[in-house]
């Protein structure tokens, strides 16, 4: 399944998004409220990735409010105190998104276009193609992972930058983005299952055991990074696990990096007086790690 997706998710497709991404960033900033606090998450950090994902998939951009609602409701199950209402809303969102995609995929099978859904339909590896259920789950994954994580990467980054009086420029965009991902990644924990019995770091693990991988802690490992608790946007990029690793390395990493490296310098160039209007507050979640809102003045 991953091989089929990778054949469609090429660097060429990602690079082609750059000019439109920059235009989008400027248009969003043009709409910022003047001389009044506003939530940068909803005004900018959310809108950039969801609109890019919509364009990449080929979904009409006027569907972005639905995409945002479905995504928020689905990932809400990753909070520590979820209840049946949260679970029901997640199920409803997944069902509604799947229903939309079923019809949309059928249209794309009949009328191909130059978008990722069409490329996924056409992608083939060793004689196998993606089935409609596989296409649906892949698109859901691309929305939730490609949107939610980038929202929090941008939000967390700005929340670290502003109190320190730091600004991101086109010259520091790459190092700043990697430092944000190392220092305060949008995913602090992932879970995996043990395939074989064995011992690790003094723990006895059995096949089927669920283990939690602390991605947030790995970025602060003093064995890998000098002075790991210091936030330095000029730091030579250090190896980090914000995108996972090995067979599970994030397919969307090039897209996330492109969005951060374009959205952050444009934001600080256009808004030189950008400042916090209130202290950032992190959400009560254990999977995605990000803010509930980011009140700023521009």
WORATA-V637118 format. One record per backbone hydrogen bond with DSSP energy under -0.5 kcal/mol. NH is the residue of the N-H (numbers start at 1). CO is the residue of the C=O. Records with the same first field share a line. If there is no record, write none. Layout:
NH: CO / CO
This chain:
5: 1
6: 2
7: 3
8: 4 / 5
9: 5
10: 8
14: 10
15: 11
16: 12
17: 14
18: 15
21: 17
22: 18
23: 19
24: 20
25: 21
26: 22
27: 23
28: 24
29: 25
30: 26
31: 27 / 28
32: 29
38: 296
40: 38 / 294
43: 39
44: 40
45: 40
46: 41
48: 44
49: 45
50: 46
51: 47
52: 48
53: 49
54: 50
55: 51
56: 52
57: 53
58: 54
59: 54
63: 60
64: 61
66: 63
67: 63
68: 64
69: 65
70: 66
71: 67
72: 68
73: 69
74: 70
75: 71
76: 72
77: 74
78: 75
79: 76
80: 284
82: 79
87: 83
88: 84
89: 85
90: 86
91: 87
92: 88
93: 89
94: 90
95: 91
96: 92
97: 93
98: 94
99: 95
100: 96
101: 97
102: 98
103: 99
104: 100
105: 101
106: 102
107: 103
108: 104
109: 105
110: 106
111: 107
115: 113
116: 56
117: 57
119: 115
120: 116
121: 117
122: 118
123: 119
125: 128
128: 125
130: 120
135: 131
136: 132
137: 133
138: 134
139: 135
140: 136
141: 137
142: 138
143: 139
144: 140
145: 141
146: 141 / 142
147: 143
148: 143 / 144
149: 144 / 145
151: 147
152: 148
153: 149
154: 150
155: 151
156: 152
157: 153
158: 154
159: 155
160: 156
161: 157
162: 158
163: 159
164: 160 / 161
165: 162
166: 161
173: 169
176: 172
177: 173
178: 174
179: 175
180: 176
181: 177
182: 178
183: 179
184: 180
188: 287
189: 287
190: 213
192: 211
194: 209
198: 205
200: 203
203: 200
205: 198 / 203
208: 194
209: 206
211: 192
213: 190
214: 212
215: 213
216: 188
218: 214
219: 215
220: 217
221: 218
222: 220
224: 221
225: 221
228: 225
230: 227
231: 229
232: 230
235: 232
244: 241
248: 245
249: 246
250: 243
253: 250
256: 252
257: 253
258: 254
259: 255
260: 256
261: 257
262: 258
263: 259
264: 260
266: 262
267: 263
268: 264
269: 265
270: 266
271: 267
274: 271
275: 297
277: 295
278: 295
281: 293
283: 290
285: 283
286: 78
287: 78
289: 186
290: 288
292: 281
293: 281
296: 38
297: 275
